[in-house]
């Protein structure tokens, strides 16, 4: 599974590099189209600016526009311009006079677009007498107008790989076009919008549109999607090798992790088979008389070379590798080997056994615990199963399992209390017999008032729920005195003893046994 996940993950950099190459190629093409659209917009705007200059000069001159002097002035505006064919003076929709003399006199213009926000009006599809193969556009403002050949606006920017067009925002018709221009691109702009870029996948084009608000004219620049392929290939020469390199790195890491995973799994199985696991026992002391009343069972792993592996390193891996049922079974087997005779002779001695989240979801644990009780036999002591809040949160079936364990006559303790997220809820839900106060509280209870208050509330809560309390991590007499004064019965920690072997535990219990009662 890990190898498959790594292989799939290794594909991501290559796919991403191809995606980046495609995006880069499209962004470059859109930037080119933006430049062309802006140039077309500037051409249209230049015609509008020229019209404004014409109107201003003619009005300031005070001359009759159709007088010889006025016509001469009109003619100056039609000379030397690449975008203007003639300058006109209109009366209504009729040309009264122009810089072209009699050619356009009395020419009646057709319907116009509505007046734009710039105060201009545009007449499209204007035919000039004697010129049958061209259609013109007239831009008018305040009676003065310019005759513009729209194809002349587009032709300077014509390219084989680009489609260009000018259209009316109001009539949605193209007045000039170059290349394969879709009529759909002449649709009106949304309200307040004057620019857009998009991919027309149906037509197969990248499209940029701009609106020249002063004239109500829209400009279009488009290029076929196919033109991005060659550029994409060029970018891919850079991106794909990087993606392949990243994929190789991921595959190598996956192989290393996979090898480590199976290597560690093999080591765990070998440890189970070779007997490298063993148990130690942390004594639990009665705070009021100093007797040893129980112990917590702790698992240790010693390699053949004597190296010790800490439980916080191998237990999580055993859980992830699905080996925790085997590890738990080995713990119970070792417990029987170590203490069966002692437990039969000391039926009140408590033994705390830690169960993981995976144990609580496995039906095997009930059979294993039942087998443990049978193997020890009559007077098997007071068995305590210790579970953490985290393990209860992780498994939805935990509640049912904890109740089943409790029904077997096995006590249940909540370990590391106060370090999880649902302490109060779990206390009210699960059949706990014992509450263990985590050593993180113990270490600062004597020096930090806030921690002290939290500890006092925990102790009171346990007392209210008729739960026994064990405090972990006692290292100083002051800590022991604090908890003893608060009515806590039991404690464990280095103040009393480090974890002991089975033989050491038996000697420790004898040394810390209750003194014989007088007369007995």
Secondary structure by P-SEA (a helix, b strand, c coil): caaaaaaaaaaaaaaaaaaaaaaaaaaaaaaaaaaaaaaaaaaaaaaaaaaaaaaaaaaaaccccccaaaaaaaaaaacccccccccccccccccccccccccccccccccccccccccbbbbccccccccccccbbbbbcccccccccccccccccccccbbbbccccccccccccccccccccccccccccccccccccccccbbbbbbcccccbbbbbbbbcccaaaaaaaaaaccaaaaaaaaaaaaaaaaaaaaaaaaaaaaaaaaaaacccbbbbbbbbccccccccbbbbbbbbbccccccccccccaaaaaaacaaaaaaaaaaaaaaaccaaaaaacccbbbbbbbccccccccaaaaaaaaaaaaacccccbbbbbbcaaaaaaccaaaaaaaaaaaacbbbbbccccccccaaaaaacccccbbbbcccccccccccaaaaaaaaaaaaaaaaabbbbbbcccccaaaaaaaaaacccccccccccccccaaaaaaaaaaacccccccc
